[in-house]
Amino acid sequence: MRPITTAELGLLLRSLHALPLPPAGVPTALDPVAGVRRSVDASAILGDDDRELLVRRLEDLAPVWETAMPFGSGLIQSDPQVRNALRRDDGTPVLADWDSASTGPRMWDIATVAVHCRRFGSHDFGDFVTAYGRDPRDGDHFEDLCLLRELQMIATNARKSAPGSPAATEVHHRIAGLREDLQELTAWSIL
């Protein structure tokens, strides 16, 4: 079957974000700030300089999580990407990988898609925005939210990576990009 497109992902998230919260079994509230702290503390591959850099960056970005976000809050998938959507036998796309679903700002899902488009370079965020029906790129806090999402991705993978593994090498590549504070985005490899 053909891969899911970012436009299809935009339609799926638009539908998800329009749903009310379920009456029972509401997922926990997303807290990426606490998650980044736990991941940095638990990582076996981070040196003191890397930990300091990630914590300092978290301190700079944490206030965005307490800011009112456009598009409101509700049920979010929390890790939407084209790899976390599948096609039914009839070709209909559906969201998959619900293990991190939670409640939180809908902008978190949108920032996640933006980060995947930017860092992995294989999809067009403009197609996503068109299908989603709203464009967050000019809004307050969107870029900081994307940076917080990137930080969460780095920290989570730092926690999961074994010393000397290819995943650890990729995490260190990502941290080097933060340290150099390059104007151009450093491309990432998918872990």
PyMOL commands that set and color helices and strands:
alter all, ss='L'
color gray80, all
select helices_A, chain A and resi 6-18+32-42+48-65+82-84+106-120+125-132+142-160+166-180
alter helices_A, ss='H'
color red, helices_A
select strands_A, chain A and resi 73-76+85-87+93-95+102-105
alter strands_A, ss='S'
color yellow, strands_A
deselect
rebuild
show_as cartoon
